[in-house]
Structures are given as C-alpha cells and as structure tokens.
Amino acid sequence: MSENLRILIRSYLQNKPRNTSEIAEHAHANGNSASLEEIEKMLRADSQVVRVDLVRRSGVLSSGYRICEWASVDWMTNRREQQ
C-alpha cells in the first residue's frame, strides 16, 4: 500500500475517529483508488492507528452490517490526557 495513502489517512484521523467507509471516501476524493478491504488491511497493520469501536450501518436491502471505527494513536493519547 502506498506510503502517501498511509500519510493521508493518519492525517485524516488526527481530529476525530472515523469509520472505514469515511476513510475510504476521503481516500477516493483525494485520488486514491484502494478498495475498502485494502484500506482496512492497511489500518489493521498500522501501528499509529487503533480500532476503537464497531459501528452498525443500516442498509436498504439488508438489516445492516458492522464496520470498524479507527483513531490515531495521537488522538487517543490526547483524549486520555483531557479526561
């Protein structure tokens, strides 16, 4: 996976946690064509990103599905210090 994509995603996660779909949309809007599965695989392998939750998304044709929500390690550290 491209180092540019990794930097783009880490930057996107600095302000608040985002789910995998939001991250993929942001990547595509910035010219990257990585699939949702490729992005999730990269997120799982990145030591600077942590999975914080599972989010349920409702679908029109199905009862819904669960996707991961991710945050940067820096965001998590800052959040803990503020509490």
Helices and strands as residue ranges (DSSP letters): H 3-12, E 18-19, H 20-29, H 36-45, E 49-57, E 65-72, H 73-82
